[in-house]
């Protein structure tokens, strides 16, 4: 995922939600890259899987023509790492992490007062191949689901698989936030 704008331009209020990312960041490239004059990006309820042969930046923040990212928020995401990831902050400012799962080999987990580091109860993370049906392994393995995160206002109403997402109750953390 690339979110960018050169320093003399702008990109504000981008929302990234309900995505499943598997083995992105080919070779040593980053998974999420935020560059330039990018403000108030909200990244929530995503499931990001990094495979066992990967060693790369999960998040890369960079300057572009004098602009630097500011106010990026990460809420209710699952960062499931079977390989190894790092975080490169550059000159970014005011990043916020809340209610995220950081499982696996993270070089240093970002500050998140509600971070969870236990293995999330997913059916078969890393199982995706061709088509949406192959991603069913990213659903909760237990009936009670995954840990609950925080309520997001105007949450889009539906998760990755089209399940309704509660508007007033904490959703599951990750891309599968609703129930059938």
Residue pairs with C-beta under 8 A, 6 or more apart in sequence:
1 16
1 19
1 21
1 24
1 31
1 32
1 33
2 33
2 34
2 35
3 11
3 14
3 16
3 32
3 33
3 34
3 35
3 38
3 41
3 69
4 11
4 33
4 34
4 35
4 36
4 38
4 64
5 11
5 35
5 36
5 37
5 38
5 64
5 67
6 36
6 37
6 64
6 65
6 67
7 36
7 37
7 63
7 64
7 65
7 66
7 67
8 37
8 65
8 66
8 67
9 36
9 37
9 67
10 37
10 38
10 39
10 67
11 36
11 37
11 38
11 39
11 41
12 38
12 39
12 40
13 39
13 40
13 41
13 42
14 38
14 40
14 41
14 42
15 41
15 42
15 43
15 44
16 41
16 42
16 43
16 44
16 46
17 42
17 43
17 44
17 45
17 46
17 152
17 155
17 156
18 45
18 46
18 156
18 158
18 159
18 160
18 175
18 177
19 46
19 47
19 160
19 175
20 46
20 47
20 49
20 128
20 135
20 138
20 160
20 175
21 31
21 46
21 47
21 48
21 49
22 49
22 51
22 126
22 128
22 135
23 49
23 50
23 51
23 54
23 126
24 31
24 48
25 31
25 50
25 54
25 56
25 57
25 58
27 56
28 55
28 56
29 56
30 56
30 57
30 58
30 59
30 60
30 88
31 48
31 50
31 56
31 57
31 58
31 59
31 85
32 43
32 48
32 58
32 59
32 60
33 60
33 62
34 41
34 59
34 60
34 61
34 62
34 69
34 72
34 92
35 60
35 61
35 62
35 63
35 64
35 69
36 62
36 63
36 64
36 65
36 67
36 68
36 69
37 64
37 67
37 68
38 67
38 69
38 70
38 72
39 69
39 70
39 71
40 70
40 71
40 72
40 73
41 69
41 71
41 72
41 73
42 72
42 73
42 75
43 72
43 73
43 74
43 75
43 77
44 73
44 74
44 75
44 76
44 77
44 152
45 75
45 76
45 77
45 149
45 152
45 155
45 159
45 165
45 171
45 173
45 174
45 175
45 177
46 77
46 78
46 174
46 175
47 77
47 78
47 80
47 122
47 125
47 138
47 160
47 174
47 175
47 176
48 58
48 77
48 78
48 79
48 80
49 80
49 81
49 82
49 125
49 126
49 128
49 138
50 56
50 58
50 79
50 80
50 81
50 82
50 83
50 84
50 85
50 104
51 82
51 83
51 126
52 82
52 83
53 83
54 83
54 84
54 85
55 83
55 84
55 85
56 83
56 84
56 85
56 86
57 85
57 86
57 87
57 88
58 79
58 81
58 85
58 86
58 87
58 106
59 87
59 88
59 89
59 110
60 88
60 90
61 68
61 69
61 72
61 88
61 89
61 90
61 91
61 92
61 95
62 88
62 90
63 90
63 91
68 90
68 91
68 92
68 93
69 90
69 92
69 93
69 95
70 92
70 93
70 94
71 93
71 94
71 95
71 96
72 92
72 94
72 95
72 96
73 95
73 96
73 97
73 98
74 95
74 96
74 97
74 98
74 100
74 110
74 112
75 96
75 97
75 98
75 99
75 100
75 149
75 150
75 152
76 98
76 99
76 100
76 149
76 150
76 152
76 171
76 173
76 174
76 177
77 100
77 101
77 173
77 174
78 100
78 101
78 103
78 120
78 122
78 146
78 173
78 174
78 175
79 85
79 100
79 101
79 102
79 103
79 104
79 106
80 101
80 103
80 104
80 120
80 122
80 125
81 102
81 103
81 104
81 105
81 106
82 104
82 105
82 125
82 126
83 104
83 105
84 105
84 107
85 104
85 105
85 106
85 107
86 106
86 107
86 108
87 106
87 107
87 108
87 110
89 95
95 110
97 110
97 111
97 112
97 115
98 112
98 113
98 114
98 150
99 112
99 114
99 116
99 147
99 149
99 150
99 173
100 112
100 114
100 115
100 116
100 173
101 115
101 116
101 117
101 118
101 120
101 146
101 147
101 173
101 174
102 109
102 110
102 112
102 115
102 116
102 117
103 116
103 117
103 118
103 119
103 120
109 115
109 117
114 150
116 147
116 173
120 146
120 147
120 173
120 174
121 140
121 141
121 142
121 145
121 146
122 137
122 138
122 139
122 140
122 141
122 146
122 174
123 136
123 137
123 138
123 139
123 140
123 141
124 137
125 137
125 138
126 137
127 134
127 135
127 136
127 137
127 138
128 134
128 135
128 137
128 138
132 161
135 160
138 160
138 174
138 175
138 176
139 161
139 176
140 146
140 172
140 176
145 172
145 179
146 172
146 173
146 174
146 176
147 172
147 173
148 169
148 170
148 171
148 172
148 173
149 170
149 171
149 172
149 173
149 177
150 170
151 166
151 167
151 168
151 169
151 170
151 171
152 171
155 165
155 167
155 171
155 177
156 165
157 164
157 165
157 167
158 164
158 165
158 178
159 165
159 171
159 175
159 176
159 177
159 178
160 175
160 176
161 176
161 178
163 176
163 177
163 178
163 179
163 180
164 178
164 179
165 171
165 177
165 178
166 178
171 177
171 178
172 178
